């Protein structure tokens, strides 16, 4: 929104000053009228020329005091009702320079890296030591579009195409998605609404083999050309559903809950902490210990101290850590996090590696245990802990965490300031097999306390509430603990799609056959959408997302033959320029010689 708290405060102040000015004019007119009217004095009373001036001065003082009190009350009232927006400017990922840099590094890796999968640990410590952050490489398996269902724009009566909004998404693992924005009826769980989504015309990633698209539950981002996240559209059309969702996983199943969480899924109290970032689910990790018990554990995040041994500013906030279902493993720093740490956490972990030890992650002053059963996959002898890429100054906390805890993502605060709730998972609870819509009397986040404490350093337990809350439980398919899939329906009549579920992504899109798009839509899309084939040439993965300026001539800006032709044409042009330049220099020399000879005559 372009309307910021500063602008509103300015508006209130200008409005107040204008009101004071108008009242002053009115008061002056009344005073002038009073002076013009005859004044009757009791017989024998002494006239005083100062009495009128004093009365007017008293009135002006009274009105000025009233205006000042009203102005202060209005401003305080506005701030109280928009506290979330004022807190937003104080979030560490926005206001703290050192923490902002670390946040940006973690967000960049999350958005561009692709999935992180378990690594082999069959060689024990030796295998862990040999694992490097650069082990991620381009995929070699081909994307098979025939394995997926495709959205048919002609089979629905409620589809609207917005070809003015196109997207090209590139990821460091080589994945590339391309398409345009559409709008249609979307059913998510028991709720539906007319919602925007991505119509994906091109893909080259085998991660999507056998699935029909992706459904991100992330937050909206400024300057993004992607459709607004689906949860916001569903909430707008169904105001009785709170803009919250919860997620957890077991070894072979998972569940997402819209509107809150089912109390039966947790074992103990739900604790809440505010996100450090307005666009991502980022918390501050002040400690990450590794050992058999807390008492004999080793600290992996050894923060440097300030002058005189005082704790550093960053150590009080912690390293930025994203809670993300799109990351399978726990990703920890493979360097000293931009100089914030005395050690390299990955090296310390590798030195003390054992498949029987636990991690203890400290967020908001609370310790959360990730036991060996969650991060070490005994059946396949794989370690689901990974070193971060170079430059990443934080952690990615993936599925290893969601197998132990129910995490609630509360997006009800001013759209841009989420609250995260964490509670131990009730291991006796079994995820639902089909949709179930219920009402619960839930405890809720203590938003007043979180606001007063800046919401990011201290966790608070849930507050009691007697209000009934609707919670829609949706089954999620868990694929070997590395990917989650859920069903979504689009169109009128409905078309069913199975999509990847990802809490850290804002992308919601399904595949379509671009050859089957209506002619009217084809003619409005960039020409390179049809001249390029992402599936046939992996070298196009790193291509620019700019429109192809030569598409109208039937060429691709990424075609090898066309680029070779341009190079030859440029060489010929340069040769021509050199030849003309040489002739001009020769002619100039002859003229200079002629002038010299003329002067000697």
Secondary structure, 3 states (H helix, E strand, C coil): CCCCHHHHHHHHHHHHHHHHHHHHHHHHHHHHHHHHCCCCCCCCCCCCCHHHHHHHHHHHHHHHHHHHHHHHHHHHHHHHHCHHHHHHCCCHHHHCHHHHHHHHHHHHHHHHHCCCCCEECCCHHHHHHHCCHHHCCCCCCCCCHHHCCCCCHHHCCCCEEEEEEEEEEECCCCCEEEEEEEEEEEEECCEEEEEEEEEEEEECCHHHCCCCEEEECCCCCCCCCCCCCHHHHHHHHCCCCCCEEEEEECCCEEEEEECCCCHHHECCCCEEEECCCCCCCEEEEEEEEEECCCCCCEECCCECECHHHCECHHHHHCEEEEECCCCCCEEECCCCCCCCECCCHHHHHHHCCCCCCEEEEEECCEEEEECHHHHEECCCCEECEEECCCCCCEEEECHHHHCCEEEEEECCCCCCCCEEEEEEECCCCCCCCCCEEEEEECCECCHHHHHHCCCCCCCEECECCCCEEEEEEEEEEEECCCEEEEEEEECCCCEEEEEEEECCCCCEEEECCHHHCCHHHHCCCCCHHHHCCCCCCHHHHHCCCCCCCCHHHCCCCCCHHHHHHHHHHHHHHHHHHHHHHHHHHHHHHHHHHHHHHHHHC
